[in-house]
Amino acid sequence: MQYTLEDFLVKLHMGQWFGWSDSKNKTYANLVIHSDDTKPTEQECIDGVAALQAEYDATQYQRDRQARYNAELPMGDQFDALLKGFNSLRLSGQDLPADLDGVIGIWLGIKSAIPKE
């Protein structure tokens, strides 16, 4: 993703506080302010866009991990593995928090009502 001047401006204030004198050429020179808000300087805009881009680039690993988790370890499989582990602890006599014990009860009830064929 490549951040733009418009992306930065949208984050500064609520509502439709700015527009463009030429909507096909969204540059600082064409920036029009429609509110009492102060027009940011061109350097503030340049720095703001750069900061947005730097934050996005620095968190690429999060998007990469999420995509890989979704592909290789679906959420349902994760929950099923956790519930199996907690149920095993419960069956071995370990006390679990009441909320977790309730979740395991519902999970086991669904598995019982809809068994594998």
N, CA, C and O atoms as CSV, one atom per row, in Angstrom:
chain,resi,resn,atom,element,x,y,z
A,1,MET,N,N,0.847,-1.179,0.000
A,1,MET,CA,C,0.000,0.000,0.000
A,1,MET,C,C,0.885,1.232,0.000
A,1,MET,O,O,1.901,1.292,0.693
A,2,GLN,N,N,0.486,2.190,-0.775
A,2,GLN,CA,C,1.201,3.456,-0.854
A,2,GLN,C,C,0.281,4.559,-0.347
A,2,GLN,O,O,-0.743,4.842,-0.969
A,3,TYR,N,N,0.632,5.190,0.779
A,3,TYR,CA,C,-0.197,6.247,1.352
A,3,TYR,C,C,-0.117,7.520,0.531
A,3,TYR,O,O,0.897,7.812,-0.104
A,4,THR,N,N,-1.216,8.275,0.558
A,4,THR,CA,C,-1.321,9.511,-0.211
A,4,THR,C,C,-1.602,10.682,0.718
A,4,THR,O,O,-1.858,10.501,1.908
A,5,LEU,N,N,-1.551,11.866,0.167
A,5,LEU,CA,C,-1.897,13.076,0.902
A,5,LEU,C,C,-3.321,12.976,1.440
A,5,LEU,O,O,-3.580,13.369,2.577
A,6,GLU,N,N,-4.227,12.465,0.651
A,6,GLU,CA,C,-5.615,12.324,1.082
A,6,GLU,C,C,-5.737,11.387,2.283
A,6,GLU,O,O,-6.515,11.657,3.197
A,7,ASP,N,N,-4.985,10.298,2.291
A,7,ASP,CA,C,-4.997,9.377,3.433
A,7,ASP,C,C,-4.598,10.095,4.716
A,7,ASP,O,O,-5.207,9.884,5.765
A,8,PHE,N,N,-3.583,10.936,4.634
A,8,PHE,CA,C,-3.133,11.691,5.798
A,8,PHE,C,C,-4.193,12.693,6.242
A,8,PHE,O,O,-4.488,12.788,7.433
A,9,LEU,N,N,-4.761,13.432,5.317
A,9,LEU,CA,C,-5.735,14.474,5.656
A,9,LEU,C,C,-6.982,13.894,6.312
A,9,LEU,O,O,-7.531,14.495,7.235
A,10,VAL,N,N,-7.426,12.756,5.853
A,10,VAL,CA,C,-8.617,12.113,6.419
A,10,VAL,C,C,-8.414,11.819,7.899
A,10,VAL,O,O,-9.370,11.854,8.673
A,11,LYS,N,N,-7.196,11.534,8.296
A,11,LYS,CA,C,-6.906,11.194,9.686
A,11,LYS,C,C,-6.756,12.423,10.595
A,11,LYS,O,O,-6.758,12.286,11.818
A,12,LEU,N,N,-6.628,13.599,10.019
A,12,LEU,CA,C,-6.417,14.803,10.829
A,12,LEU,C,C,-7.672,15.285,11.543
A,12,LEU,O,O,-7.620,15.630,12.724
A,13,HIS,N,N,-8.792,15.313,10.842
A,13,HIS,CA,C,-10.036,15.867,11.397
A,13,HIS,C,C,-11.221,15.038,10.936
A,13,HIS,O,O,-11.143,14.312,9.944
A,14,MET,N,N,-12.318,15.156,11.668
A,14,MET,CA,C,-13.558,14.457,11.305
A,14,MET,C,C,-14.314,15.265,10.231
A,14,MET,O,O,-14.127,16.474,10.093
A,15,GLY,N,N,-15.144,14.578,9.503
A,15,GLY,CA,C,-16.025,15.238,8.540
A,15,GLY,C,C,-15.320,15.612,7.244
A,15,GLY,O,O,-14.143,15.325,7.028
A,16,GLN,N,N,-16.090,16.257,6.407
A,16,GLN,CA,C,-15.597,16.675,5.092
A,16,GLN,C,C,-14.984,18.072,5.219
A,16,GLN,O,O,-15.568,19.057,4.767
A,17,TRP,N,N,-13.825,18.149,5.826
A,17,TRP,CA,C,-13.206,19.442,6.120
A,17,TRP,C,C,-12.292,19.946,5.011
A,17,TRP,O,O,-11.842,21.091,5.048
A,18,PHE,N,N,-12.017,19.099,4.030
A,18,PHE,CA,C,-11.140,19.506,2.930
A,18,PHE,C,C,-11.673,18.967,1.615
A,18,PHE,O,O,-12.534,18.088,1.583
A,19,GLY,N,N,-11.146,19.512,0.544
A,19,GLY,CA,C,-11.485,19.049,-0.796
A,19,GLY,C,C,-10.355,19.429,-1.734
A,19,GLY,O,O,-9.259,19.791,-1.306
A,20,TRP,N,N,-10.644,19.339,-3.011
A,20,TRP,CA,C,-9.620,19.596,-4.029
A,20,TRP,C,C,-10.157,20.551,-5.084
A,20,TRP,O,O,-11.305,20.423,-5.509
A,21,SER,N,N,-9.349,21.493,-5.504
A,21,SER,CA,C,-9.756,22.372,-6.602
A,21,SER,C,C,-9.725,21.609,-7.925
A,21,SER,O,O,-10.391,22.001,-8.884
A,22,ASP,N,N,-8.962,20.530,-7.979
A,22,ASP,CA,C,-8.907,19.637,-9.135
A,22,ASP,C,C,-8.927,18.207,-8.592
A,22,ASP,O,O,-7.901,17.697,-8.142
A,23,SER,N,N,-10.086,17.568,-8.636
A,23,SER,CA,C,-10.243,16.246,-8.015
A,23,SER,C,C,-9.443,15.151,-8.715
A,23,SER,O,O,-9.287,14.059,-8.168
A,24,LYS,N,N,-8.941,15.422,-9.901
A,24,LYS,CA,C,-8.126,14.434,-10.598
A,24,LYS,C,C,-6.634,14.609,-10.296
A,24,LYS,O,O,-5.810,13.775,-10.672
A,25,ASN,N,N,-6.305,15.705,-9.612
A,25,ASN,CA,C,-4.909,16.003,-9.290
A,25,ASN,C,C,-4.845,16.412,-7.821
A,25,ASN,O,O,-4.789,17.597,-7.489
A,26,LYS,N,N,-4.854,15.415,-6.959
A,26,LYS,CA,C,-4.949,15.653,-5.514
A,26,LYS,C,C,-3.562,15.936,-4.932
A,26,LYS,O,O,-2.939,15.080,-4.303
A,27,THR,N,N,-3.107,17.161,-5.162
A,27,THR,CA,C,-1.821,17.604,-4.660
A,27,THR,C,C,-2.034,18.719,-3.642
A,27,THR,O,O,-3.128,19.271,-3.525
A,28,TYR,N,N,-0.976,19.039,-2.913
A,28,TYR,CA,C,-1.073,20.096,-1.911
A,28,TYR,C,C,-1.520,21.408,-2.556
A,28,TYR,O,O,-2.310,22.147,-1.968
A,29,ALA,N,N,-1.028,21.699,-3.743
A,29,ALA,CA,C,-1.392,22.946,-4.435
A,29,ALA,C,C,-2.893,23.020,-4.698
A,29,ALA,O,O,-3.442,24.117,-4.797
A,30,ASN,N,N,-3.564,21.883,-4.814
A,30,ASN,CA,C,-5.003,21.862,-5.098
A,30,ASN,C,C,-5.855,21.621,-3.848
A,30,ASN,O,O,-7.069,21.445,-3.952
A,31,LEU,N,N,-5.229,21.613,-2.678
A,31,LEU,CA,C,-5.940,21.377,-1.420
A,31,LEU,C,C,-6.757,22.611,-1.031
A,31,LEU,O,O,-6.240,23.727,-0.980
A,32,VAL,N,N,-8.053,22.381,-0.756
A,32,VAL,CA,C,-8.964,23.449,-0.343
A,32,VAL,C,C,-9.555,23.049,1.004
A,32,VAL,O,O,-9.994,21.912,1.183
A,33,ILE,N,N,-9.565,23.991,1.955
A,33,ILE,CA,C,-10.105,23.727,3.285
A,33,ILE,C,C,-11.531,24.273,3.344
A,33,ILE,O,O,-11.769,25.438,3.024
A,34,HIS,N,N,-12.485,23.422,3.757
A,34,HIS,CA,C,-13.906,23.782,3.809
A,34,HIS,C,C,-14.403,24.018,5.230
A,34,HIS,O,O,-15.613,24.044,5.458
A,35,SER,N,N,-13.510,24.188,6.174
A,35,SER,CA,C,-13.922,24.332,7.573
A,35,SER,C,C,-13.058,25.393,8.239
A,35,SER,O,O,-12.246,26.052,7.589
A,36,ASP,N,N,-13.244,25.545,9.525
A,36,ASP,CA,C,-12.429,26.489,10.296
A,36,ASP,C,C,-11.070,25.892,10.660
A,36,ASP,O,O,-10.240,26.569,11.267
A,37,ASP,N,N,-10.842,24.649,10.301
A,37,ASP,CA,C,-9.570,24.008,10.601
A,37,ASP,C,C,-8.441,24.685,9.830
A,37,ASP,O,O,-8.620,25.141,8.701
A,38,THR,N,N,-7.294,24.736,10.461
A,38,THR,CA,C,-6.126,25.343,9.839
A,38,THR,C,C,-5.566,24.410,8.777
A,38,THR,O,O,-5.466,23.201,8.982
A,39,LYS,N,N,-5.210,24.981,7.663
A,39,LYS,CA,C,-4.595,24.178,6.598
A,39,LYS,C,C,-3.200,23.765,7.062
A,39,LYS,O,O,-2.386,24.615,7.425
A,40,PRO,N,N,-2.927,22.467,7.051
A,40,PRO,CA,C,-1.574,22.039,7.435
A,40,PRO,C,C,-0.571,22.531,6.398
A,40,PRO,O,O,-0.907,22.738,5.231
A,41,THR,N,N,0.652,22.712,6.844
A,41,THR,CA,C,1.682,23.129,5.896
A,41,THR,C,C,2.010,21.967,4.968
A,41,THR,O,O,1.695,20.811,5.249
A,42,GLU,N,N,2.639,22.304,3.876
A,42,GLU,CA,C,3.024,21.254,2.934
A,42,GLU,C,C,4.004,20.288,3.595
A,42,GLU,O,O,3.941,19.081,3.358
A,43,GLN,N,N,4.912,20.813,4.425
A,43,GLN,CA,C,5.882,19.947,5.102
A,43,GLN,C,C,5.194,19.040,6.114
A,43,GLN,O,O,5.574,17.878,6.254
A,44,GLU,N,N,4.183,19.553,6.827
A,44,GLU,CA,C,3.421,18.707,7.753
A,44,GLU,C,C,2.754,17.559,6.998
A,44,GLU,O,O,2.690,16.433,7.490
A,45,CYS,N,N,2.266,17.855,5.812
A,45,CYS,CA,C,1.627,16.821,4.989
A,45,CYS,C,C,2.652,15.798,4.510
A,45,CYS,O,O,2.406,14.592,4.557
A,46,ILE,N,N,3.785,16.281,4.056
A,46,ILE,CA,C,4.842,15.370,3.601
A,46,ILE,C,C,5.274,14.465,4.753
A,46,ILE,O,O,5.403,13.251,4.591
A,47,ASP,N,N,5.498,15.080,5.930
A,47,ASP,CA,C,5.922,14.305,7.097
A,47,ASP,C,C,4.828,13.339,7.547
A,47,ASP,O,O,5.125,12.212,7.945
A,48,GLY,N,N,3.564,13.770,7.488
A,48,GLY,CA,C,2.445,12.919,7.894
A,48,GLY,C,C,2.295,11.705,7.008
A,48,GLY,O,O,2.088,10.594,7.495
A,49,VAL,N,N,2.399,11.914,5.710
A,49,VAL,CA,C,2.311,10.790,4.768
A,49,VAL,C,C,3.490,9.842,4.998
A,49,VAL,O,O,3.321,8.623,4.976
A,50,ALA,N,N,4.671,10.395,5.215
A,50,ALA,CA,C,5.854,9.559,5.457
A,50,ALA,C,C,5.688,8.741,6.735
A,50,ALA,O,O,6.088,7.577,6.781
A,51,ALA,N,N,5.103,9.340,7.773
A,51,ALA,CA,C,4.896,8.622,9.038
A,51,ALA,C,C,3.888,7.487,8.860
A,51,ALA,O,O,4.089,6.388,9.376
A,52,LEU,N,N,2.803,7.756,8.128
A,52,LEU,CA,C,1.824,6.701,7.852
A,52,LEU,C,C,2.472,5.546,7.101
A,52,LEU,O,O,2.256,4.378,7.426
A,53,GLN,N,N,3.266,5.888,6.097
A,53,GLN,CA,C,3.919,4.854,5.287
A,53,GLN,C,C,4.918,4.066,6.118
A,53,GLN,O,O,5.002,2.844,5.996
A,54,ALA,N,N,5.682,4.762,6.969
A,54,ALA,CA,C,6.676,4.081,7.810
A,54,ALA,C,C,5.990,3.119,8.778
A,54,ALA,O,O,6.466,2.004,8.989
A,55,GLU,N,N,4.874,3.549,9.366
A,55,GLU,CA,C,4.143,2.671,10.286
A,55,GLU,C,C,3.607,1.445,9.554
A,55,GLU,O,O,3.692,0.326,10.059
A,56,TYR,N,N,3.058,1.661,8.370
A,56,TYR,CA,C,2.544,0.553,7.564
A,56,TYR,C,C,3.672,-0.420,7.201
A,56,TYR,O,O,3.527,-1.634,7.341
A,57,ASP,N,N,4.782,0.126,6.738
A,57,ASP,CA,C,5.908,-0.721,6.332
A,57,ASP,C,C,6.483,-1.500,7.518
A,57,ASP,O,O,6.894,-2.651,7.372
A,58,ALA,N,N,6.507,-0.866,8.687
A,58,ALA,CA,C,7.081,-1.509,9.876
A,58,ALA,C,C,6.209,-2.642,10.399
A,58,ALA,O,O,6.681,-3.486,11.161
A,59,THR,N,N,4.963,-2.669,10.006
A,59,THR,CA,C,4.052,-3.709,10.496
A,59,THR,C,C,3.713,-4.737,9.415
A,59,THR,O,O,2.726,-5.463,9.536
A,60,GLN,N,N,4.518,-4.798,8.370
A,60,GLN,CA,C,4.287,-5.771,7.312
A,60,GLN,C,C,4.316,-7.193,7.861
A,60,GLN,O,O,3.562,-8.052,7.404
A,61,TYR,N,N,5.181,-7.443,8.837
A,61,TYR,CA,C,5.272,-8.780,9.426
A,61,TYR,C,C,3.929,-9.215,10.017
A,61,TYR,O,O,3.597,-10.399,9.983
A,62,GLN,N,N,3.153,-8.270,10.558
A,62,GLN,CA,C,1.849,-8.622,11.130
A,62,GLN,C,C,0.899,-9.121,10.045
A,62,GLN,O,O,0.193,-10.110,10.241
A,63,ARG,N,N,0.883,-8.447,8.921
A,63,ARG,CA,C,0.015,-8.869,7.823
A,63,ARG,C,C,0.488,-10.195,7.236
A,63,ARG,O,O,-0.324,-11.045,6.870
A,64,ASP,N,N,1.797,-10.365,7.150
A,64,ASP,CA,C,2.343,-11.629,6.639
A,64,ASP,C,C,2.005,-12.790,7.575
A,64,ASP,O,O,1.614,-13.865,7.120
A,65,ARG,N,N,2.158,-12.569,8.882
A,65,ARG,CA,C,1.823,-13.616,9.845
A,65,ARG,C,C,0.342,-13.963,9.783
A,65,ARG,O,O,-0.031,-15.136,9.767
A,66,GLN,N,N,-0.503,-12.925,9.749
A,66,GLN,CA,C,-1.943,-13.173,9.729
A,66,GLN,C,C,-2.333,-13.992,8.506
A,66,GLN,O,O,-3.141,-14.915,8.609
A,67,ALA,N,N,-1.773,-13.665,7.361
A,67,ALA,CA,C,-2.080,-14.418,6.143
A,67,ALA,C,C,-1.635,-15.875,6.284
A,67,ALA,O,O,-2.336,-16.795,5.863
A,68,ARG,N,N,-0.475,-16.062,6.876
A,68,ARG,CA,C,0.020,-17.435,7.033
A,68,ARG,C,C,-0.791,-18.209,8.069
A,68,ARG,O,O,-1.092,-19.387,7.871
A,69,TYR,N,N,-1.148,-17.545,9.182
A,69,TYR,CA,C,-2.017,-18.198,10.168
A,69,TYR,C,C,-3.325,-18.627,9.516
A,69,TYR,O,O,-3.777,-19.758,9.696
A,70,ASN,N,N,-3.926,-17.720,8.761
A,70,ASN,CA,C,-5.205,-18.037,8.112
A,70,ASN,C,C,-5.080,-19.205,7.152
A,70,ASN,O,O,-5.988,-20.029,7.043
A,71,ALA,N,N,-3.951,-19.274,6.454
A,71,ALA,CA,C,-3.754,-20.340,5.472
A,71,ALA,C,C,-3.405,-21.678,6.122
A,71,ALA,O,O,-3.889,-22.725,5.695
A,72,GLU,N,N,-2.567,-21.639,7.152
A,72,GLU,CA,C,-2.028,-22.878,7.709
A,72,GLU,C,C,-2.633,-23.301,9.043
A,72,GLU,O,O,-2.524,-24.464,9.432
A,73,LEU,N,N,-3.262,-22.377,9.738
A,73,LEU,CA,C,-3.774,-22.690,11.069
A,73,LEU,C,C,-5.093,-21.935,11.294
A,73,LEU,O,O,-5.129,-20.935,12.012
A,74,PRO,N,N,-6.160,-22.419,10.680
A,74,PRO,CA,C,-7.449,-21.734,10.813
A,74,PRO,C,C,-7.872,-21.592,12.273
A,74,PRO,O,O,-7.538,-22.428,13.113
A,75,MET,N,N,-8.595,-20.543,12.557
A,75,MET,CA,C,-9.018,-20.234,13.914
A,75,MET,C,C,-9.782,-21.393,14.557
A,75,MET,O,O,-9.580,-21.683,15.736
A,76,GLY,N,N,-10.631,-22.038,13.820
A,76,GLY,CA,C,-11.380,-23.164,14.374
A,76,GLY,C,C,-10.472,-24.285,14.843
A,76,GLY,O,O,-10.719,-24.900,15.880
A,77,ASP,N,N,-9.416,-24.552,14.077
A,77,ASP,CA,C,-8.456,-25.592,14.478
A,77,ASP,C,C,-7.705,-25.182,15.745
A,77,ASP,O,O,-7.422,-26.014,16.607
A,78,GLN,N,N,-7.386,-23.886,15.846
A,78,GLN,CA,C,-6.698,-23.402,17.042
A,78,GLN,C,C,-7.576,-23.585,18.277
A,78,GLN,O,O,-7.123,-24.100,19.298
A,79,PHE,N,N,-8.835,-23.159,18.176
A,79,PHE,CA,C,-9.746,-23.279,19.310
A,79,PHE,C,C,-9.974,-24.742,19.685
A,79,PHE,O,O,-10.006,-25.089,20.865
A,80,ASP,N,N,-10.130,-25.585,18.685
A,80,ASP,CA,C,-10.353,-27.005,18.949
A,80,ASP,C,C,-9.161,-27.602,19.713
A,80,ASP,O,O,-9.344,-28.355,20.670
A,81,ALA,N,N,-7.951,-27.259,19.284
A,81,ALA,CA,C,-6.752,-27.778,19.962
A,81,ALA,C,C,-6.678,-27.264,21.399
A,81,ALA,O,O,-6.346,-28.022,22.311
A,82,LEU,N,N,-6.979,-25.999,21.604
A,82,LEU,CA,C,-6.956,-25.444,22.960
A,82,LEU,C,C,-8.003,-26.104,23.855
A,82,LEU,O,O,-7.724,-26.450,25.003
A,83,LEU,N,N,-9.214,-26.275,23.314
A,83,LEU,CA,C,-10.263,-26.886,24.118
A,83,LEU,C,C,-9.946,-28.348,24.439
A,83,LEU,O,O,-10.244,-28.825,25.533
A,84,LYS,N,N,-9.342,-29.054,23.486
A,84,LYS,CA,C,-8.921,-30.429,23.769
A,84,LYS,C,C,-7.895,-30.447,24.896
A,84,LYS,O,O,-7.963,-31.292,25.789
A,85,GLY,N,N,-6.952,-29.521,24.856
A,85,GLY,CA,C,-5.936,-29.447,25.898
A,85,GLY,C,C,-6.535,-29.120,27.256
A,85,GLY,O,O,-6.195,-29.755,28.254
A,86,PHE,N,N,-7.418,-28.142,27.300
A,86,PHE,CA,C,-8.052,-27.792,28.576
A,86,PHE,C,C,-8.953,-28.902,29.085
A,86,PHE,O,O,-9.025,-29.152,30.288
A,87,ASN,N,N,-9.640,-29.568,28.166
A,87,ASN,CA,C,-10.487,-30.689,28.591
A,87,ASN,C,C,-9.629,-31.812,29.170
A,87,ASN,O,O,-10.023,-32.459,30.140
A,88,SER,N,N,-8.471,-32.040,28.584
A,88,SER,CA,C,-7.558,-33.048,29.108
A,88,SER,C,C,-7.111,-32.688,30.532
A,88,SER,O,O,-7.044,-33.558,31.401
A,89,LEU,N,N,-6.813,-31.429,30.764
A,89,LEU,CA,C,-6.454,-30.981,32.115
A,89,LEU,C,C,-7.614,-31.191,33.080
A,89,LEU,O,O,-7.425,-31.631,34.214
A,90,ARG,N,N,-8.800,-30.874,32.617
A,90,ARG,CA,C,-9.995,-31.028,33.462
A,90,ARG,C,C,-10.205,-32.495,33.824
A,90,ARG,O,O,-10.504,-32.822,34.972
A,91,LEU,N,N,-10.043,-33.392,32.815
A,91,LEU,CA,C,-10.243,-34.817,33.051
A,91,LEU,C,C,-9.176,-35.400,33.984
A,91,LEU,O,O,-9.402,-36.416,34.640
A,92,SER,N,N,-8.017,-34.744,34.033
A,92,SER,CA,C,-6.965,-35.220,34.927
A,92,SER,C,C,-7.129,-34.670,36.343
A,92,SER,O,O,-6.295,-34.910,37.216
A,93,GLY,N,N,-8.228,-33.920,36.557
A,93,GLY,CA,C,-8.528,-33.448,37.905
A,93,GLY,C,C,-8.164,-32.014,38.185
A,93,GLY,O,O,-8.383,-31.526,39.293
A,94,GLN,N,N,-7.612,-31.329,37.205
A,94,GLN,CA,C,-7.237,-29.933,37.433
A,94,GLN,C,C,-8.473,-29.044,37.378
A,94,GLN,O,O,-9.307,-29.181,36.483
A,95,ASP,N,N,-8.586,-28.138,38.335
A,95,ASP,CA,C,-9.696,-27.187,38.339
A,95,ASP,C,C,-9.455,-26.114,37.287
A,95,ASP,O,O,-8.343,-25.608,37.135
A,96,LEU,N,N,-10.514,-25.780,36.570
A,96,LEU,CA,C,-10.454,-24.727,35.562
A,96,LEU,C,C,-11.392,-23.605,35.979
A,96,LEU,O,O,-12.320,-23.836,36.754
A,97,PRO,N,N,-11.169,-22.394,35.479
A,97,PRO,CA,C,-12.117,-21.313,35.758
A,97,PRO,C,C,-13.512,-21.704,35.279
A,97,PRO,O,O,-13.661,-22.418,34.288
A,98,ALA,N,N,-14.527,-21.230,35.992
A,98,ALA,CA,C,-15.910,-21.610,35.676
A,98,ALA,C,C,-16.294,-21.266,34.239
A,98,ALA,O,O,-16.960,-22.055,33.568
A,99,ASP,N,N,-15.879,-20.096,33.765
A,99,ASP,CA,C,-16.220,-19.710,32.392
A,99,ASP,C,C,-15.637,-20.697,31.384
A,99,ASP,O,O,-16.317,-21.094,30.438
A,100,LEU,N,N,-14.382,-21.092,31.586
A,100,LEU,CA,C,-13.733,-22.033,30.677
A,100,LEU,C,C,-14.394,-23.399,30.767
A,100,LEU,O,O,-14.581,-24.077,29.757
A,101,ASP,N,N,-14.744,-23.794,31.977
A,101,ASP,CA,C,-15.437,-25.069,32.162
A,101,ASP,C,C,-16.767,-25.051,31.409
A,101,ASP,O,O,-17.159,-26.053,30.812
A,102,GLY,N,N,-17.458,-23.912,31.439
A,102,GLY,CA,C,-18.722,-23.778,30.703
A,102,GLY,C,C,-18.533,-23.867,29.205
A,102,GLY,O,O,-19.326,-24.500,28.508
A,103,VAL,N,N,-17.484,-23.233,28.708
A,103,VAL,CA,C,-17.193,-23.280,27.269
A,103,VAL,C,C,-16.902,-24.714,26.843
A,103,VAL,O,O,-17.369,-25.164,25.796
A,104,ILE,N,N,-16.132,-25.425,27.653
A,104,ILE,CA,C,-15.816,-26.825,27.338
A,104,ILE,C,C,-17.092,-27.661,27.335
A,104,ILE,O,O,-17.253,-28.547,26.495
A,105,GLY,N,N,-17.991,-27.385,28.264
A,105,GLY,CA,C,-19.260,-28.113,28.301
A,105,GLY,C,C,-20.071,-27.912,27.030
A,105,GLY,O,O,-20.617,-28.866,26.476
A,106,ILE,N,N,-20.146,-26.671,26.570
A,106,ILE,CA,C,-20.874,-26.380,25.320
A,106,ILE,C,C,-20.181,-27.066,24.149
A,106,ILE,O,O,-20.836,-27.684,23.309
A,107,TRP,N,N,-18.863,-26.957,24.094
A,107,TRP,CA,C,-18.082,-27.567,23.014
A,107,TRP,C,C,-18.305,-29.075,22.965
A,107,TRP,O,O,-18.526,-29.640,21.894
A,108,LEU,N,N,-18.248,-29.727,24.132
A,108,LEU,CA,C,-18.480,-31.172,24.174
A,108,LEU,C,C,-19.911,-31.527,23.787
A,108,LEU,O,O,-20.149,-32.543,23.135
A,109,GLY,N,N,-20.870,-30.680,24.194
A,109,GLY,CA,C,-22.260,-30.914,23.828
A,109,GLY,C,C,-22.475,-30.870,22.318
A,109,GLY,O,O,-23.209,-31.686,21.761
A,110,ILE,N,N,-21.829,-29.910,21.666
A,110,ILE,CA,C,-21.961,-29.816,20.209
A,110,ILE,C,C,-21.307,-31.016,19.543
A,110,ILE,O,O,-21.866,-31.594,18.611
A,111,LYS,N,N,-20.123,-31.393,20.020
A,111,LYS,CA,C,-19.444,-32.565,19.440
A,111,LYS,C,C,-20.278,-33.830,19.625
A,111,LYS,O,O,-20.294,-34.701,18.755
A,112,SER,N,N,-20.973,-33.931,20.764
A,112,SER,CA,C,-21.817,-35.095,21.033
A,112,SER,C,C,-23.062,-35.082,20.153
A,112,SER,O,O,-23.486,-36.122,19.650
A,113,ALA,N,N,-23.638,-33.912,19.972
A,113,ALA,CA,C,-24.861,-33.797,19.179
A,113,ALA,C,C,-24.599,-34.009,17.679
A,113,ALA,O,O,-25.470,-34.486,16.952
A,114,ILE,N,N,-23.390,-33.650,17.227
A,114,ILE,CA,C,-23.037,-33.788,15.813
A,114,ILE,C,C,-21.729,-34.565,15.726
A,114,ILE,O,O,-20.671,-33.971,15.519
A,115,PRO,N,N,-21.790,-35.894,15.881
A,115,PRO,CA,C,-20.550,-36.679,15.874
A,115,PRO,C,C,-19.974,-36.817,14.458
A,115,PRO,O,O,-20.678,-36.640,13.464
A,116,LYS,N,N,-18.670,-37.137,14.397
A,116,LYS,CA,C,-18.059,-37.474,13.120
A,116,LYS,C,C,-18.689,-38.766,12.629
A,116,LYS,O,O,-19.046,-39.632,13.427
A,117,GLU,N,N,-18.821,-38.890,11.359
A,117,GLU,CA,C,-19.415,-40.117,10.810
A,117,GLU,C,C,-18.375,-41.135,10.492
A,117,GLU,O,O,-18.701,-42.225,10.022
